[in-house]
């Protein structure tokens, strides 16, 4: 069973997170004990987009992998998620995603 961590914020935000998380799970094929997290982060640094989406992959027994999409969660598409990492790379791959 895939473990899902949820941000119990606004219903719309949770719905968006779950949609993007579903795309990430389909793209990265996590194992039963791997965790996929999706969060929207506010960035206040100069030159940084106001919102970015972070997809964190936490494979059991291995180093975490983090991808940033420099757009709001509502703007993330399935194609954005599909393009992350090296083509064909999944959490089952032994080498790093780049």
N, C-alpha and C positions, 0 to 999 in steps of 0.2 A: 504494500500500500504506500502511495506517495504521501509524504508529510507536507501539509500546507500550513504556512503561518499566515495569519490574517491580521490586517490592520483594522480594528473595529472603529473606524471613523465614519464619515458620512456614507450613506448607502451607495451613492453614485460613485464615490471614490473606490469603495470596496468592489463594486461591479467592474470598474475599469481595471483595477489591480488583478482581479480574477481572470479577466479576459486576456490581459497581457501575460499573466502567469501561465495560462493554458497554452498560449503560443510558445512560451519559453519551454514548457515541459515537452511539447511536441517537438520542438527544435533540438533540445539538448538531451532528451531521453534519460531522465534521472532514474536511478535505481530506487529500490524500496526505502532505503535509509538516507537518500540524498534529499536536500532541501533546496527549493527554488523560492526566492523572495523577490518581490517587486515593490518599489517605493518611489514616490515622487518627492524630490528634495528641492527646497527653496535655497537658491544661491544668492548671497548678498555681496559677493566680491566683484570689484570692477571688471567689466569685460565678460563676465560669466552670464549665461542666459538666466532669466529669472527663475525658470523651473527646469529641472532635468529629471529623467527617469532612470533609476538604477535597477539593474537586474543582477542579483547576487545568487551565485550557484555555490552551494555548500556540499560538496561530495564527501561522503563518509570516508574518513581516514586520509583525506588529501587536502591540499591547500585550497582555500576558497578562490573563486573566480568572479570578478566583478566587471560588468559592462555598463557604460553610461550612454544614454541617448540624450542629446542636448535639445530636448523638447518636452513639453508637458505630457503627462500620462495620457490625456485625452487625444493627443496628436499622434501617438505611437501606432504604427500599423503592423500587421502581421509580416509584411515584407521587411520592415525595419528589424524585427526580431530574427527573421530568417537569415538576414545578412550579417549577423553578429558572429565573430570568430571565424576560424578557417573553415572553408566549405567541407562539410562532412564530419566535422568535429562534434562529438557528443561527450557527455560525462563518462561514458564507458571507454573513451580513448585514453591511452596512457600518456600521450604527450600533451603539452600545453595548447591552448586554443589559438595561438597566434604564431 
